[in-house]
Amino acid sequence: MPGVEQDNGLIFRVRPSKGFKGEVRIPGDKSISHRAIMLGSIAEGVTRIENFLPGDDCISTVNCFRSMGVDIDLSGDDPLGMGVTVSGKGLSGLKEPEDVLDAGNSGTTMRLIMGILAGLPFFSTLTGDHSLRRRPMGRVARPLREMGAEIWGRQGGNLAPLAINGRQLQGAEFTLPVASAQMKSAIILAGLNATGTTTVTEPARSRDHSERMLRYFGVDIKVDGNTVSVAGPVSLKGQPVTVPGDISSAAFFMVAAAVMPDAVITMRNIGTNPSRSGIIDVLAAMGASIRVENEREVSGEPVADIVVSSSELKGVQIGGDLIPRLIDEIPVIAVAAACATGVTEIRDAAELKVKESDRLAVMAKELSRFGAAVEELPDGLRIYGGRRLRGASCHSHCDHRIAMSLSVAGLVAEGETVIDDAACASISFPGFREQFKRIVS
């Protein structure tokens, strides 16, 4: 029998789907939800956020700013998008937290808050769960120290828990070794409270949600190619924010529609920011039937409706400047590649080794359980498509994007697929199981 089941909130059991025609609702964008809470908290006045993602990661951001004295009211109980009212304190209004700030599993929370805390005149401590405490923070801490902050942590300040003694910061120029929205955003957020100009140059342009939202909140931020600069100190004004649907969450259903038989899936109000829409370009290059309709702009972000139909996919080469535009979607792109004809090679994606899991090693291992031919490369994957997938017993490795990617593989595999520890999907997609069940027939 086709279907999907969940045991005690931990295990997904997925069986092949015969196809689906209809709409799937996608939750609010995680990256934009984080930033709306952060900027609303350090702005003057009220920020009203619609379609905020109440996933575990974003709630970690809410709790951190509540600990610094910000009044944040969440209304409603919709797991895919809630209303939030943030009564901003301004940068000078945040208070020293009485306890450790816990970022949970969220690298965005920890790295971006480091930038804000670096210039505030108090002491704070940041930690996270066992996974986050293994992820590198030194590449953010080092430039913040150069601006004048005092930051300590395990392994010479590279690993959390981190202790931060905020200081008066001085603007500086930085050239990043990799394109990273989190590194760039942390430095620019520090620059808001620094004296002089802070400039960040990347080797390729990463997602630009911070730049767009800072401009929307009244900051005179300058962007010239891969270089972003801000002259501080500056103040922000609270604004109404409508969060679009998360294209990284939509990606799972985009790939599902492309690889399933007899499928047409529509997703409305999806963020199509060019710095995030690489998944659309890759699927189109693979031969997917994909339409982007009703394009418009909401709260400074481009938004559209996306329709994807069953397709015959072919292998492609993925790398270079395209990688920062689809870094979170590579696990599910690997599933698409396994279902495609020919070879897909993904390069320049070593950043995936330091996510919630080593996503390159994990996807190579778990897709192999399905019978896919996958070769792990130093900075990517080589996937030999066209093999018939078999249902498998696999593990999420406590990584939400791995759990959801393996669920998509289960839709087209022969027999039952069992995914252990799949409840972590709620980190970025609360209600994923309920939405996923709709496409299984």
C-alpha positions, -999 to +999 in steps of 0.1 A: +000+000+000+014+034-009+016+059+020+037+075+047+036+067+084+054+081+115+061+060+146+063+080+179+074+111+160+108+095+152+104+072+122+090+078+087+078+048+067+075+058+030+060+038+002+060+045-036+036+071-049+015+068-080+015+106-085-003+137-073-020+167-088-027+197-065-013+224-043+011+220-014+016+247+012+052+256+019+062+272+053+076+306+057+112+312+047+136+302+076+164+327+066+140+356+064+121+347+096+155+347+115+164+381+102+130+396+107+132+387+144+168+400+147+163+433+129+129+439+145+145+434+179+174+459+173+151+484+155+132+513+171+094+507+171+072+478+163+078+452+136+048+430+127+058+398+109+033+377+089+039+341+079+068+337+104+082+301+105+077+287+140+103+259+134+128+250+161+156+271+147+136+303+144+122+298+179+158+296+192+163+331+177+131+343+194+142+330+228+176+345+225+162+380+220+136+375+247+165+368+270+179+402+261+147+420+271+128+421+238+090+416+239+081+392+212+045+380+209+037+350+187+000+347+178-019+317+164-009+280+162-003+275+124+029+254+122+036+267+087+033+305+093+024+326+123+019+362+131+046+378+153+048+413+170+083+425+179+086+455+202+120+467+191+145+480+217+170+496+193+206+484+195+213+504+227+182+490+244+192+453+245+202+442+280+227+417+293+212+382+294+210+367+328+216+332+315+234+314+286+218+321+251+209+288+236+209+287+197+197+251+197+206+235+163+207+269+145+240+280+129+222+311+116+211+321+151+246+317+166+266+333+139+244+363+133+238+370+170+276+369+174+278+400+151+251+418+171+266+409+205+302+419+195+294+456+197+271+457+227+285+469+261+279+437+281+290+401+285+271+371+270+276+334+265+263+314+235+258+277+232+238+252+212+230+215+209+256+188+205+256+192+167+260+230+167+288+228+193+308+208+167+303+234+139+331+260+132+326+295+146+362+308+144+357+321+109+331+345+123+349+352+156+382+362+139+369+392+119+348+403+149+379+403+170+397+424+144+369+449+148+375+450+186+353+424+202+366+399+228+355+364+220+365+331+237+355+295+231+367+260+228+396+252+205+408+288+205+374+303+200+364+280+171+338+260+189+309+269+212+302+275+240+314+310+232+318+339+256+316+374+242+326+407+258+311+434+236+333+464+229+332+496+208+339+483+173+358+499+145+348+494+109+372+473+088+375+456+054+373+419+050+377+395+020+360+362+028+377+329+018+343+314+008+309+328-001+289+326+031+258+345+039+262+338+076+298+352+077+289+382+056+257+389+077+275+386+110+302+411+100+276+436+085+254+433+117+285+442+137+291+471+114+258+486+123+272+495+157+308+502+146+325+535+140+334+539+104+327+518+073+326+480+074+331+463+040+328+426+031+339+411-002+330+375-012+345+353-040+309+348-052+277+364-041+259+345-014+222+349-005+214+386+001+184+385+025+203+406+051+211+433+026+176+435+014+160+436+048+185+461+062+177+484+033+139+478+040+145+488+076+161+521+065+198+513+065+219+529+038+237+497+028+258+497-004+262+466-027+287+466-056+290+432-072+303+408-045+311+437-021+288+449+007+294+479+029+277+498+057+288+530+076+280+529+113+267+535+137+232+535+123+197+530+136+168+509+122+131+516+121+106+488+127+086+477+096+058+453+086+073+421+071+055+394+051+077+363+049+075+344+016+074+306+014+108+290+018+123+279-016+146+255+003+115+237+017+097+240-016+127+222-032+117+188-018+083+190-034+098+204-067+120+174-069+092+150-058+069+163-086+097+160-112+106+124-103+071+110-095+049+096-123+017+115-132+024+145-109+017+183-110+025+202-078+017+239-074+033+260-046+022+296-041+039+327-027+075+312-028+105+334-024+124+335-057+153+357-046+180+353-073+206+345-047+185+315-036+168+303-068+196+280-081+173+250-076+150+264-103+180+267-127+193+233-120+160+215-124+154+234-156+188+223-169+180+187-159+149+189-181+122+194-155+089+208-165+089+239-142+069+272-145+074+304-124+042+324-124+027+356-109+061+372-101+060+402-077+078+418-048+068+416-011+086+433+017+117+438-005+118+401-016+108+387-050+079+362-048+062+339-073+041+308-077+059+276-089+044+247-108+064+215-114+053+184-134+065+149-140+097+150-161+124+129-177+155+142-160+191+141-173+225+145-155+242+179-153+273+196-141+269+218-110+295+240-095+312+274-093+291+305-085+259+284-087+267+266-054+260+295-030+226+298-046+216+263-038+238+251-010+209+239+012+192+221-018+221+199-027+209+168-007+176+168-026+193+176-059+213+144-053+180+125-051+170+140-085+203+131-099+199+095-088+166+094-107+180+111-138+196+096-169+234+100-171+259+114-147+255+144-124+287+159-109+285+184-080+317+203-072+328+233-051+304+222-023+329+215+005+309+238+027+284+210+031+309+191+052+303+215+082+265+217+082+242+198+106+259+167+093+286+161+067+260+162+040+283+150+012+293+118+031+258+112+045+240+115+011+266+092-005+261+067+022+223+069+024+216+070-013+238+039-017+214+021+005+187+026-021+210+011-048+221+044-063+257+047-075+272+076-057+309+086-054+319+111-028+344+137-040+366+160-019+342+189-026+311+172-039+294+141-053+294+122-086+260+104-091+255+078-118+218+081-125+193+057-140+194+028-116+161+016-102+159+026-065+150+001-038+133+009-005+159+011+022+163+014+060+182+047+064+190+074+090+187+112+090+219+117+110+198+142+129+198+165+099+165+179+088+174+183+051+187+147+050+154+134+065+133+152+039+156+143+010+154+106+019+116+109+021+116+120-015+138+091-026+113+068-009+085+081-032+101+064-062+118+034-046+104-001-049+091-013-016+091+004+018+116+030+030+122+035+067+139+067+079+151+068+115+151+100+135+131+118+109+113+141+133+142+165+130+124+177+098+105+201+121+137+222+125+129+239+092+096+224+081+070+220+109+042+198+096+064+183+069+049+148+074+013+162+070+022+180+038+042+151+025+013+126+031-009+147+007+013+137-023+014+100-015-014+080-031 
